[in-house]
Amino acid sequence: MAKGPTMGYDDILLLDSEYVWHPYSAMGKKLPVFAVESAKGVRLRLADGRELIDGMSSWWCAIHGYNHPQMNEAIKVQLQKMSHVMFGGLTHQPAVMLAEKLVALTPAALKNVFFSDSGSVSVEVAMKMAIQYWHDKGQPGKQHLLTIRSGYHGDTFGAMSVCDPVTGMHSLFTEVLTPQYFVDAPTCRYGESCQDSDLAQMRTCLAQNSQNIAAVILEPVVQGAGGMRFYSADYLQQVRKLCTQHRVLLILDEIATGFGRTGRMFACEHAGVVPDIMCLGKALTGGYLTLAATLTTTEICNTISSGTPGVFMHGPTFMANPLACSVAVSSIDLLLSTPWQEAIREIEKILADGLDECRQLAGVTDVRVLGAIGVVELDHAVDMQTIQQQFVAEGVWIRPFGRLIYLMPPYVIDEADLRTLTGAVVNIVKKQSA
Ligand SMILES: Cc1ncc(COP(=O)(O)O)c(C=O)c1O
């Protein structure tokens, strides 16, 4: 068998099937996988020469598309200096530059940045910050989190504990997860105002349990992997008020929504809400190297720093990796140097137009679009074995889950490619209902 750079498509797949575990998949009875040889712009080139238009931005990350000359250059320049140094006792320009940019971009109250390696870890960090803050405020009983159902915050144990117990994909581990407080997700959709009934459970839970609750954690406006739901910004405003009233922190997980995806730089801006702690990841990286950040206020930072033990108890080995930070700086510069709001508005229009036909199709229960996210919800779970092959045969990379077929393309996609994506969704949904 050919090895190394000359490996053929089938060779790669053979080794893959023998050794490699993929996300949310099984060894042995694997779903089909496709070997990618390179990627440029919005196109993934498979090792057998086929090209696919990317509708996923590699799970929200690759907002500028792939193999971008400016971000490539940022990595190359940094590589000549150092690829990594420990962050304990050392610092470097890429980390401080990135921290300064993040503080400038996010709501003004967020002043301090804790870097980590992935979105899940940044959620762990946020949860620990909230608990340690209350410990240092003399309320050590505030050890739990409150969240809404249909949420998703990651795959590590702390993050899993605040994912939807059913759709969050972690029901298997219920016995070992920290019990948290859950209330129903609001039924008021994006654009609607929130009804009293939407808030009733949250209000009651906070009134009865705030002495045990360190923070409410939410994905603002868009719930991602737990159901791709878009909820009312008004609801988020009301939750902010309840948190303040009950002396509970608000953690906003902007890992999926951050950096323009919903049409605003951060989804909390739809509601004009400022969290006490914010998690960033995914698009932060420009799709290059894994990195996440947890931002917080001076009040939380100072309380933890002056409490006992007087330090924040976390410190990943690859914290603030210089290559990842320098490419993240480049990605933010790139975003800010382009008319990204216009690009997202245009994508939103085309997604809404292109997916509209799905509303008439059998088996479709909802079509929704917000910013550069388009969702077609079905009344049945798709068969991944066939649907993935069908999308690839259409020349697109779209990866549904459960009852959801969704698009979140790189912001640089042009109209023709975007219409190919929406056209493929329409075609495949028609085949599903045929
Ligand atoms: C809202 C949200 N939070 C956290 C995570 C976890 O991030 P990561 O996969 O980088 O650990 C995800 C990933 O999908 C997410 O969408």
The ligand as an SDF file (V2000), in Angstrom:
LIG
                    3D

 16 16  0  0  0  0  0  0  0  0999 V2000
  -22.3420   26.7050   21.9440 C   0  0  0  0  0  0  0  0  0  0  0  0
  -21.1920   25.7490   22.0610 C   0  0  0  0  0  0  0  0  0  0  0  0
  -20.4840   25.6950   23.1970 N   0  0  0  0  0  0  0  0  0  0  0  0
  -19.4260   24.8830   23.3390 C   0  0  0  0  0  0  0  0  0  0  0  0
  -19.0400   24.0360   22.3220 C   0  0  0  0  0  0  0  0  0  0  0  0
  -17.8590   23.1310   22.5070 C   0  0  0  0  0  0  0  0  0  0  0  0
  -16.7700   23.5850   21.7880 O   0  0  0  0  0  0  0  0  0  0  0  0
  -15.5530   22.6080   21.4080 P   0  0  0  0  0  0  0  0  0  0  0  0
  -16.1060   21.5840   20.4700 O   0  0  0  0  0  0  0  0  0  0  0  0
  -14.5310   23.5060   20.8010 O   0  0  0  0  0  0  0  0  0  0  0  0
  -15.0850   21.9990   22.6920 O   0  0  0  0  0  0  0  0  0  0  0  0
  -19.7460   24.0470   21.1240 C   0  0  0  0  0  0  0  0  0  0  0  0
  -19.3710   23.1440   20.0120 C   0  0  0  0  0  0  0  0  0  0  0  0
  -20.1340   22.8120   19.1540 O   0  0  0  0  0  0  0  0  0  0  0  0
  -20.8570   24.9240   20.9810 C   0  0  0  0  0  0  0  0  0  0  0  0
  -21.5640   24.9800   19.8390 O   0  0  0  0  0  0  0  0  0  0  0  0
  1  2  1  0
  2  3  1  0
  2 15  2  0
  3  4  2  0
  4  5  1  0
  5  6  1  0
  5 12  2  0
  6  7  1  0
  7  8  1  0
  8  9  2  0
  8 10  1  0
  8 11  1  0
 12 13  1  0
 12 15  1  0
 13 14  2  0
 15 16  1  0
M  END
$$$$
